[in-house]
Amino acid sequence: MAASDLAMAGYTPQRPDPKLPPVRINLYSDTQTRPTPAMKEAMMRAEVGDEQHGDDPTVHALCDRMAALMGKEAAVFMPTGTMCNVAATLVHCSPGDEILAHETAHILTSEGGSHAALGGFQILPLKGARGMYTPDELRAHIRGKSRHTPRQRLVEVEQTANIGGGAVWPKRVLDEIAAIAREHGMATHMDGARLMNACVAAGVPAAEMAAGFDSVWLDFTKGLGAPLGAVLCGSAAFIDEAWRWKQRLGGAMRQGGVCAAACLYALDHHVERLAEDHANAKALARGLAQMPGMRVEEPDTNLVFFDPAGTGVGAAELVRRLRLEGVQLSMLGGRIRACTHLDVTAAMIEETLGLMRAALARG
């Protein structure tokens, strides 16, 4: 990612610039969602206890529900999805082991090198269109066992593929990748940050989507709109070891049920409505594609990537102009990213397109 991308993406957290107008339409990320009044009410009513001590009934209810949803034996509530990835890899791998993942995977690009720093693992980057490698690409990078090479212990996928444009891995491809991993004695892990977006878009239940994977997690702070939390699922033995790493990483909580209640509310009320975000993303992509010189990637889910280079206005400049109009976008890999979510309406999409056309007309 270029330095300018990092600045646009908020690489160094900063307070809002008082010289800029307030953000009215936030397409920066689905992490920008705010708890709805009804979700906050559910949080206020939550029955709580000491989560670290095992006394929080709402956390237990969330973990039981998530294990069933994913078709796994057990689950653990974590503060963040990154902690889920870190804990999972620390359970699956030993120092010196190798993880196979796409070159744009979150574990490789966006977690501060934690897997190398904390576990001593290396990640072998695989290539493939839209953030997804093929089964043949995976097979081509499986080495024969040798004392000269690292042990390949884990195959990882990201569903949906963020930098790949929110692309959805087809279930048949996931099943084949999992089968290849098993054939070669490797474990499998699914970064399911936006897994429910994939399930809604593909019409495939989460348990079927993750059936071939030893571990999988879901983030509640993106399209599902909760203020905190992710849940990691796997076998009972795996989750027992993940809990040990959660403790070591400082992830154990006290009255975690307050946030677990928000996640339960999201499961009840915010999953099916993800289709609205997908529809808004497609409407945005259609409008952008009608602008001369704009190159737009057709979205599968709620992420729209586009490049205005052919319009005569650079990506960073266009992001700047829209921000002055109260519309916030982000940049990844030289492209602009717009992310739809429950705080973005169809009317906001139309307004954004109008502001975009006006910004481009200024040359």
Legacy VTK file of the C-alpha trace (Angstrom):
# vtk DataFile Version 3.0
C-alpha trace
ASCII
DATASET POLYDATA
POINTS 363 float
0.000 0.000 0.000
1.380 3.403 -0.940
2.100 5.981 1.736
-0.707 8.150 0.433
-3.066 5.184 0.759
-2.023 4.723 4.367
-2.781 8.337 5.161
-6.187 8.115 3.474
-6.923 4.825 5.221
-6.272 6.316 8.659
-3.078 4.321 9.315
-2.210 6.673 12.183
-5.356 7.300 14.244
-6.137 11.008 14.398
-8.903 13.134 15.828
-11.331 14.593 13.280
-10.007 17.719 11.590
-12.114 20.618 12.895
-11.471 22.472 9.631
-13.390 19.835 7.669
-17.184 19.651 7.530
-18.856 16.835 9.485
-19.107 13.476 7.753
-22.687 13.079 6.532
-22.241 10.004 4.334
-19.699 7.570 5.717
-18.541 5.115 3.072
-15.124 4.693 4.669
-15.838 1.252 6.145
-18.606 -0.836 7.649
-16.624 -0.565 10.886
-18.041 2.968 11.067
-21.532 1.679 11.920
-23.114 2.855 15.170
-25.288 0.697 17.446
-28.955 1.277 16.731
-31.220 2.450 19.560
-32.761 -1.027 19.766
-29.302 -2.627 19.962
-28.313 -0.259 22.767
-31.514 -1.147 24.593
-30.621 -4.841 24.324
-27.187 -4.062 25.739
-28.740 -2.217 28.677
-30.954 -5.209 29.493
-28.148 -7.796 29.251
-27.673 -10.230 32.105
-23.955 -10.126 32.916
-21.252 -11.732 35.000
-17.461 -12.100 35.045
-16.645 -13.368 31.542
-13.084 -14.333 32.446
-14.384 -16.379 35.371
-16.985 -18.071 33.176
-19.939 -16.404 34.900
-21.446 -14.303 32.094
-24.629 -15.984 30.818
-25.021 -13.673 27.817
-21.509 -14.487 26.588
-22.274 -18.191 26.986
-25.497 -17.744 25.003
-23.623 -16.000 22.196
-20.883 -18.641 22.044
-23.393 -21.509 22.042
-25.369 -19.863 19.259
-22.266 -19.149 17.178
-20.941 -22.701 17.531
-24.284 -23.991 16.246
-24.391 -21.406 13.449
-20.929 -22.412 12.231
-21.419 -26.133 12.773
-18.567 -26.373 15.267
-18.269 -27.817 18.771
-17.380 -24.667 20.675
-16.719 -20.941 20.440
-14.972 -18.123 22.296
-15.866 -14.418 22.423
-12.981 -12.112 21.508
-12.710 -8.309 21.531
-11.594 -8.147 17.868
-11.334 -10.176 14.707
-7.586 -9.622 14.569
-7.296 -11.323 17.959
-9.293 -14.236 16.517
-6.805 -14.577 13.657
-3.798 -14.253 15.942
-5.098 -16.735 18.529
-6.130 -19.224 15.847
-2.752 -19.219 14.128
-0.993 -19.513 17.485
-3.014 -22.645 18.210
-2.607 -24.197 14.767
1.108 -23.466 14.259
4.477 -23.670 16.012
7.504 -21.363 15.570
9.093 -21.811 12.157
5.900 -23.085 10.532
4.444 -21.684 7.329
0.917 -20.462 6.580
-0.403 -20.397 3.012
-2.675 -17.417 2.311
-3.540 -15.003 -0.466
-1.044 -12.176 -0.926
-3.718 -9.621 0.066
-5.002 -11.543 3.101
-5.667 -9.542 6.251
-3.225 -11.674 8.253
-0.461 -10.616 5.867
-1.318 -6.981 5.135
-3.151 -5.602 8.144
-2.180 -7.216 11.455
1.142 -5.554 12.177
3.249 -8.660 11.548
1.751 -10.204 14.689
2.039 -13.762 13.391
5.778 -13.388 12.925
6.259 -11.323 16.078
4.252 -13.557 18.407
4.386 -16.976 16.784
7.494 -17.005 14.638
5.487 -18.077 11.575
6.032 -17.084 7.987
3.219 -16.571 5.504
3.612 -17.784 1.942
1.643 -15.365 -0.297
-0.412 -16.983 -3.051
-1.614 -15.126 -6.129
-5.070 -15.061 -7.619
-7.686 -12.692 -8.967
-9.915 -10.713 -6.577
-8.194 -11.877 -3.402
-8.786 -15.582 -4.077
-6.229 -18.200 -5.079
-7.241 -21.292 -7.024
-6.875 -24.913 -5.914
-4.186 -25.296 -8.586
-2.292 -22.314 -7.135
-2.426 -23.955 -3.715
-1.207 -27.296 -5.066
1.668 -25.574 -6.886
2.995 -24.192 -3.598
2.853 -27.330 -1.501
6.391 -28.524 -0.883
7.647 -31.989 -0.240
8.671 -32.585 3.355
12.309 -31.646 3.900
14.461 -30.454 6.792
15.535 -27.577 4.530
12.068 -26.025 4.255
9.515 -24.795 6.804
6.708 -27.124 7.781
3.512 -26.056 6.052
0.885 -26.239 8.778
-2.052 -24.021 7.869
-4.108 -22.993 4.825
-6.044 -19.729 5.271
-8.825 -18.038 3.324
-10.603 -14.707 3.841
-14.367 -14.746 3.231
-15.204 -12.235 1.823
-11.888 -11.113 0.315
-11.589 -7.469 1.370
-8.853 -6.128 -0.907
-10.245 -8.438 -3.579
-13.306 -6.188 -3.652
-15.512 -8.024 -1.179
-15.420 -11.068 -3.459
-17.176 -14.249 -2.357
-15.259 -17.534 -2.490
-17.563 -20.159 -4.079
-18.339 -23.023 -1.727
-17.092 -25.638 -4.195
-13.690 -23.898 -4.297
-13.536 -23.701 -0.502
-14.356 -27.404 -0.264
-11.617 -28.284 -2.740
-9.055 -26.135 -0.927
-9.959 -27.759 2.384
-9.625 -31.222 0.826
-6.160 -30.392 -0.531
-5.072 -29.148 2.889
-6.308 -32.336 4.590
-4.588 -34.481 1.981
-1.282 -32.862 2.928
-1.819 -32.901 6.694
-2.506 -29.188 7.072
-5.113 -27.440 9.195
-7.526 -24.894 7.720
-8.622 -21.485 8.987
-11.272 -19.113 7.645
-11.059 -15.395 8.357
-14.800 -14.795 8.310
-14.815 -11.087 9.081
-17.623 -10.566 6.550
-18.748 -14.177 6.343
-22.435 -13.346 6.698
-22.168 -10.993 3.709
-20.901 -13.965 1.725
-23.652 -16.248 3.034
-26.401 -13.757 2.196
-24.976 -13.054 -1.272
-24.448 -16.722 -2.145
-27.497 -18.131 -0.356
-25.298 -20.644 1.494
-25.664 -21.234 5.269
-22.610 -20.380 7.369
-22.147 -23.962 8.586
-21.964 -25.188 4.982
-19.626 -22.378 3.937
-17.225 -23.209 6.780
-17.710 -26.983 6.791
-14.205 -27.810 5.579
-12.413 -25.452 7.969
-11.019 -26.318 11.375
-11.529 -22.790 12.661
-13.656 -19.851 11.581
-14.667 -16.537 13.100
-17.239 -13.846 12.511
-16.810 -10.115 13.141
-19.800 -8.287 14.610
-18.394 -4.774 14.217
-18.697 -4.535 10.433
-21.976 -5.014 8.572
-23.642 -6.498 11.641
-23.316 -3.169 13.409
-22.166 -4.085 16.926
-19.710 -1.818 18.757
-17.294 -4.570 19.771
-16.623 -8.251 19.370
-15.906 -11.282 17.226
-16.455 -14.982 17.888
-13.960 -17.725 17.022
-15.328 -21.251 16.505
-13.770 -24.698 16.261
-13.448 -28.003 18.081
-13.682 -28.067 21.865
-9.950 -28.816 22.122
-9.092 -25.990 19.734
-11.212 -23.456 21.640
-9.655 -24.550 24.946
-6.229 -23.660 23.532
-7.561 -20.474 21.939
-8.784 -19.416 25.393
-5.229 -19.789 26.687
-4.008 -17.395 23.978
-6.918 -15.049 24.634
-5.730 -14.871 28.249
-2.118 -14.301 27.225
-3.089 -11.567 24.767
-5.174 -9.691 27.318
-8.468 -10.505 25.646
-10.335 -11.868 28.661
-13.128 -9.553 29.753
-15.326 -8.918 32.770
-18.979 -7.995 32.135
-18.654 -8.916 28.469
-22.344 -9.699 28.237
-23.063 -6.035 27.542
-21.295 -6.397 24.190
-22.359 -10.007 23.647
-25.975 -8.813 23.826
-25.278 -6.462 20.917
-23.929 -9.415 18.923
-27.000 -11.520 19.706
-29.220 -8.628 18.641
-27.254 -8.392 15.398
-27.797 -12.079 14.671
-31.530 -11.598 15.156
-31.968 -8.356 13.234
-28.973 -7.444 11.051
-28.131 -10.514 8.967
-30.889 -10.613 6.358
-30.723 -6.839 5.917
-27.144 -7.217 4.566
-28.878 -7.713 1.214
-29.813 -4.020 1.365
-26.134 -3.103 1.636
-25.356 -5.296 -1.357
-28.115 -3.638 -3.369
-26.800 -0.185 -2.452
-23.287 -1.235 -3.462
-24.522 -2.412 -6.857
-26.450 0.850 -7.339
-23.310 2.819 -6.523
-21.250 0.704 -8.941
-23.803 1.196 -11.725
-23.792 4.952 -11.250
-20.001 5.125 -11.164
-19.711 3.004 -14.323
-21.747 5.600 -16.205
-19.102 8.255 -15.551
-16.676 8.490 -18.514
-13.196 7.249 -17.669
-14.209 5.605 -14.374
-13.064 2.007 -13.956
-15.335 0.129 -11.565
-15.075 -3.385 -10.172
-18.484 -5.081 -10.033
-19.229 -5.814 -6.353
-20.308 -9.191 -4.988
-21.240 -7.760 -1.608
-20.897 -4.385 0.121
-17.477 -3.201 -1.088
-17.095 -1.098 -4.237
-13.590 -0.478 -5.571
-13.070 2.032 -8.358
-10.285 3.947 -10.092
-10.937 7.438 -11.498
-7.599 7.705 -13.342
-9.332 7.832 -16.727
-11.452 10.815 -15.664
-8.486 13.134 -15.368
-8.892 13.414 -11.589
-6.586 11.340 -9.381
-7.922 9.016 -6.698
-6.507 10.972 -3.758
-7.819 14.233 -5.161
-11.286 12.797 -5.700
-11.351 11.449 -2.130
-10.324 14.912 -0.916
-13.038 16.665 -2.913
-15.743 14.317 -1.666
-14.573 14.723 1.923
-15.057 18.490 1.600
-18.675 17.683 0.712
-19.124 15.510 3.811
-18.611 12.148 2.063
-15.855 9.941 3.475
-14.169 7.271 1.328
-10.994 5.234 1.779
-8.135 4.124 -0.465
-6.553 0.694 -0.722
-3.859 -0.268 -3.206
-4.265 2.927 -5.231
-7.999 2.335 -5.662
-10.869 4.086 -3.941
-13.049 1.914 -1.746
-16.657 2.675 -0.831
-18.259 0.456 1.775
-22.023 0.287 2.265
-23.564 -0.604 5.625
-26.636 -0.102 7.781
-25.957 3.624 8.240
-25.914 4.221 4.467
-29.272 4.613 2.711
-30.245 4.410 -0.950
-30.806 8.179 -0.883
-27.231 8.661 0.341
-25.960 6.596 -2.585
-27.795 8.850 -5.043
-26.466 11.958 -3.304
-22.927 10.580 -3.398
-23.197 9.927 -7.134
-24.404 13.485 -7.709
-21.534 14.909 -5.666
-19.111 12.647 -7.532
-20.316 13.897 -10.908
-19.986 17.491 -9.737
-16.478 16.881 -8.392
-15.347 15.325 -11.659
-16.895 18.125 -13.708
-14.500 20.588 -12.087
-11.641 18.819 -13.871
LINES 1 364
363 0 1 2 3 4 5 6 7 8 9 10 11 12 13 14 15 16 17 18 19 20 21 22 23 24 25 26 27 28 29 30 31 32 33 34 35 36 37 38 39 40 41 42 43 44 45 46 47 48 49 50 51 52 53 54 55 56 57 58 59 60 61 62 63 64 65 66 67 68 69 70 71 72 73 74 75 76 77 78 79 80 81 82 83 84 85 86 87 88 89 90 91 92 93 94 95 96 97 98 99 100 101 102 103 104 105 106 107 108 109 110 111 112 113 114 115 116 117 118 119 120 121 122 123 124 125 126 127 128 129 130 131 132 133 134 135 136 137 138 139 140 141 142 143 144 145 146 147 148 149 150 151 152 153 154 155 156 157 158 159 160 161 162 163 164 165 166 167 168 169 170 171 172 173 174 175 176 177 178 179 180 181 182 183 184 185 186 187 188 189 190 191 192 193 194 195 196 197 198 199 200 201 202 203 204 205 206 207 208 209 210 211 212 213 214 215 216 217 218 219 220 221 222 223 224 225 226 227 228 229 230 231 232 233 234 235 236 237 238 239 240 241 242 243 244 245 246 247 248 249 250 251 252 253 254 255 256 257 258 259 260 261 262 263 264 265 266 267 268 269 270 271 272 273 274 275 276 277 278 279 280 281 282 283 284 285 286 287 288 289 290 291 292 293 294 295 296 297 298 299 300 301 302 303 304 305 306 307 308 309 310 311 312 313 314 315 316 317 318 319 320 321 322 323 324 325 326 327 328 329 330 331 332 333 334 335 336 337 338 339 340 341 342 343 344 345 346 347 348 349 350 351 352 353 354 355 356 357 358 359 360 361 362
